[in-house]
Amino acid sequence: MGGRIVMKKLFQKIMAALLAVLVFGGVWALPSYGAAAAKCYTIQKGTTTVYKNKTLTKKYAVIQGNDEISIKSVSKKSVKITWKAKNKKTRTGYIQTSAVFTNTSGKKYTAGANLKPCRRPKGPGYGNISSGQKVTVLGNKGKYTQVKYTAGGSVRYGFLTTAQTKKYVIAKKTPSKPASGSVSYAPYKGVRYNNQGLSKARLAALNKAKKMVTIRWKAPCTFPTWADGSGTFSEAVAEDGTRSRKFTAGKTYTGVPYSMTDHSYDNTAWADILKKGITKKSMTAKFGNSPKAGTAKGIDCSYFVYQALGSAVGFDKIEYQMTTTMQNSKYYKKIKWGKIKPGDVLISPQHTMLYVGTVGDGYAIFEASSYESKCSYKVYPKEYVTSNYGCYKFRGFSD
């Protein structure tokens, strides 16, 4: 009897040892998964299912592609995460291991060039990284690397191409300095809006938009204007009145250029890149496969409005959206035309702009438009605006 008890205990010890080898051996054999114990974004798709259990059988919630998550532990199949829900409470769950990055380093580097990270791979721009700025490399997946940096006064988690990261962050290679252009601001000659008792936030948004339409710059090189998918280039009008389907070296222009490709250059980013230098190659982006010659970089209408509002109330209070989703967004409340104020947002499925004031029988607006390929101040007939747009108040404004 005693011998059987001893044998049983010995068997239990052997099995426990084998189990430890299997478990710890399995853990050590795992690849290194990205952003461990750090905030990161999922990369595989726009939304990711969260489960209650490690085996991923009980669906629990859904996190969006731009939700910040913290990784607590990793197994071959699942990753334990925490994230903040809409009610600001921290939640815990499990997602597929394939949803996060591999080869994380978590090391800090100094950028050797001005870089344009994007919010998600192939997504819209997400601030700027300046040469000499500290950048933390979190992890990579194929052609893209997730980095942590500061932009617009807040910490962001965005994406660079892995090639950019290796060349200009890790290796810190500084590209040869291209020609730089002069920058100033043209006098604002539009309708006054600062004498109407508007809130500080409204005024700040309008002032930011005004800077984007009045920035005056001299082109240091010739580079393309905006071109749509059919390959048709917009005209650019220089200060001397000459028109061309290119921004011409030596000519002076006003307004940040229009673009729907690399489209997050506000006035600050545009001034910065001009001062540091541009080339035709650096300012040419691809819009699908057409046109083959490439198209301009700059800002589009939805990012223009996002920059104006976000700079006024903080980018943590608003999420970038394309015009197709702005009308039904939680950030905007539709109002009657009789209640319109400077700083309200005019939205259609194809375009968006900021209302500035009334001029005779017209509405004055700030916008980024493919017309003349730039950000500008214009006055449109009221009938045209009210027939084609809805009037919305940004919920981040108190007035």
N, C-alpha and C positions, 0 to 999 in steps of 0.2 A: 504493500500500500504506500509506504513511505517512498519507495523507489519510483512509483508511478507519479507521485507528487513532484519529486525532483525532476523527473523527465518532462513533466508538463511545464514546470517553471522554466527549464532549459529551452524547451520548444518556444515558449512565449518570448524569451529573450532573443532567440535567433530570429523569430518573425519580426520583432520590434526593430532589430538591427537592420534586417533586410528592407523593412518599410522606410526606415530613416535614409538608407542609401538610395532607395528609389525616389523618395520625395526630394531630398536635398540634391541628389544627382540630377533630378529633373529640373530643379530650379537653376542650378549652376549651368545646365546645358542650354537654358533659354537665351535667345538673343537679347541684346540690350534695347529696351523700348524707350521711346523718346519722352522727354520732358518729365521723367520720373520725379515725383514730389515737387513738380512745378506746374504752373498754369500752361495750358496749351489748347489748341483747337483740334478737333477731329478733321481729317483730311479727305476721307474716302467719299463722302457725300454731304449734301446740304443738311440732312437730319440724320441722327443716329439713335437707334432704340436703346433704352436703358432697361436692364432687367433687375429683379430683386435678388436673384441667386447666381452663383458662379457658373452653373450649368446652362444659363441663358435660356431657361424655359418659361419663366414667369415675367411677362412684359410689365414694365413699371412706369416708364415715362419716355419722353423724347427730348433730346437736346438738339439745339440748332447748331449749324456749322460755325457760328461765331460765338457760341457760348464758351466761356472759359471754364476749363475743368482742371482738377488736380488729381494726379495719378498716385494712388496709395500703394498698390501692389499689382504684380503682373504674373499671369500664368500663360500657358501656351494658348488657351482658348479665350480667357477673359481677363479684363483689367478692372480692378476696383477703383472707382472714382468718387470724388465729391464735386458738387457744383452748386451755385446759388440759383434757386428758383425765382420766379417772378415776384414772390412775396418776400424775397431777400433771405429766406431761410436756407441753410445749407442742407443739401440732400446727398444721400449715398446710394450707389448702385453699381451695376456691372455692365460693361460694354464689350463688344468683340475686340480682341487684341489687334486685329487687322485694321482697326479704326485709328490707331495712333502711330506716331513716328518711330522709326528705328534709328540706331546709331547716335543717340543723344550724347552731347559733350557737356553742355551747361557751362562752357568756358566763356569768359569775356574777352572780346577783341576790340581793336580800334579800327574803324572803317577807314580805308585808304582812298575812298572816292565818294561822291554824292550818289546815293542809291535811292530807288523808288520801290519800296516794298508794296505788296498788294495784300488786301484783306484775306483773300483765299487764293490758291493757285489759279492763275488765269483770270482772277477777279479784279475788281476796281482797286485803284491806288489807295493806300492807307498811310498818308503822311509821307515824310521824307527822312532819310538818314543822311546827315552831312558828313563830309570828310573830317576825320578826327573824332567822330562821335563814338561812344562806347556801345558795343553791340554784343548781346549774349546769344550764342548759337545753341538752340535747343535740340533740334533733331531734323532728320531729312527723310524724304520718301521719293525716290527716283530723281526727277529733275528739280524738285523744290526743297528748300530748307526753311524751317521755321526759326525766326529770330525774335528776340525781345529787345525793345529799344524805346526811346522816348520821342514823342512827336506831339505837337500841339499842347504841350504842358502835361501830358499824361503818358503812362506806360502802355505800350501796345505790343501785341503779339501778331506779327505779320509774316509774310513769305517773300523770300528772294529766290531766284533760281540757284540751284546748287553751284553752277558754274560761277555766278556772281559772288557767292559766298566764299568759295575757295580762292578766287582771284583777288577780290577787293576787301575781304574781311579777314579771313584766316591768313592768307599770304600777304595781305595789305599792300598790294601793288597799286601804285598811283599812276593813272593813265597820263599820257602826255597832255599838257595843258592846251586846250583849244582857244580860239579867239573869243574874247569877252565882249559883251555889249553894254552900252550905257543904259541906265534906268532912272526915270523920274516919274512924276505924276502930272497929268494935264489938269488944268482948272476945270472944276465941275460947273457946268452951265445948265443943269437940269432944274426941275421943280424943287423948291425947298420943302423939306419934311421935318426939320429939327425945331420947328416952332409950333408944333401941334400937340404938345403935352404927352408925347409918347413915352412909354416905359424905357428904362435904360437898355433893356435887352433888345427891344425893337430898333432903337437907334443904333445899337452896336451891330445888329444884323445888316441894317441898311448901309452903315458906314463901311462895313466889310465888303458888301457888294459893290459899293461905289469905288472902292480901291481896285477891285478886279476889273471894272470897266474903264477906269481912268489911268491905269498904269501905262506910262509912255516909255517905249523902248526902241533902241536902234538895233537892227538886225546885224550881227557880226558876220553872218554868212547867209547864203541862200538855202532855204529849205522849204519843203512842200507845205501847202495849206491843207485843210481838211478835204478828204475825198471819200465819197460814199462807196457802197459795195459795188456799184456799177462802174466805178473808176472815174467819176466826174469830180473834178476839183472845184472848190469854192474860190471866189475872187477875194483877194485881200486889198484893201484900199490904204495906201500909205498917206502920211500926213500931207504930202505935197499933191495929193489927188490922183496919183498914178495908180492904176489897177493892174493886178497880175494874179495868175493862179499859183504864185509862189510868194513867200516872204523873201524880199530881195535884199541882199547885203548892202549896207549903207543907208537903207531907207528907214524912216521912223514910223512906228505904228502905235496905236493906243488899244488897250484891252488885251487880256490874256487870250492867246489863240484858242480856237475851238477844236475839240477832238472827241471822238467816242472810243478811242483805243486806250492810250495811256492818258487818262483824262482827269487827273486829280491835282493839277497845278493851279493853286490859288495865286494871288498876287505876290505873296511872300516867297513861295516856292519858285515862281517864275522869275522874280527879281534875283533870287539866289543863284539859280542855274545860269542866268544870263551873265551875272557878274563873274562867276567862276569859269564860264566859257562853254560854248556849244559848237557842234559841227553839224553838217548836213546829216551825217550818219547817226549821230546821237539824238537828233530831233526827228528822225523818220521812224514811224511805226507801221506795222502791218495791220490791215483791216481784212482779215481772211486772206484770200489769195488775190484780191483785187483792190486797188490797182497794184501792179507789180512794182511800180516805182515807190510805193509806200505813201503814207499820209502823215499829217502833222501830229504832234503831241500837244496836249493842252488841258482843257476842261470842258465838260459837257453840261447841259442844262440842269440835270438832276444833281450833279456834284456841286455845281455853282450854288444852288439853293441850300444844299447840305452844308457847304462850307460857311455860307453866310449865317445860317441859323446855329450851327454847331459852335462857331467861334464866339457867338453871343451868349449862349447858355451853357456851353461845355459839351464836348462830344460824347460824354457819358449819358447825356439826356436825349440823344437822337441817334438813330441808326441810318446809315446810308441806304437809300432805296431808289430804284429806277422809277421813271414816271408811270410805268404800267401798274405799280403797286402803291403809289403814293395816295391815290384817291381813297382807297379803303384802309389806310394805315391808321394805327392808333395815335400817331403824332399830329394828325391834322383833323380839324373839325370844320365841316362845311357850314358856311354862314351865308346870310342874304347879302345881296350886292349893296343894299342900303347901309350895311354896317361895315363896309370895307374900310381898312386903315392902312397907311403906309407900313410895309413889312408883312402884309398878308400875302399868301401864296396862291398864285393862279395855276391851276393844274388841268391838263387834258391828258388823254392816254399817250400822246406823242411828245408833249412838251410841258415845261414848267418854268415859271418866272416870278419875280417879286414885284408887287405893286408898290409904286413910289408916290403917286399923287394924281390929281386931275389937272389936265391942261386943256381948257376949252371943252370941246366935245370928245376929248380923247383921254385915254389912260396912259400915264407914264409908267414905264417898267424898267427894271434891270434884268438882264438875261445873258446867257451864253447861247449863241446861235450860230448855225452853220452859214447863215447869211453874212457875208463879208468875213466869215471864219474867225469870229472873235466875241468877247464879252462886250456888251454895249448898253447904252441908255437909249430907249426909243419911246415914241408916243404912238399908240395904236388907236383906231376908232373904237369908241365904247361898244358899239354894236358888234363889231368883230370879236372883241374880247368876251363879252357876255354870251355870245352865241357859240363860242368854241371852247370856253374854259369854265371851270367851277371856281368859286372863291372860297378859300379855306384859311382858317386861323391856325397858326402853329400853337399847339397846346402848351408849349414851354413858355409862352408869353403870359404875363399876369394881366395885361390890359386888353 
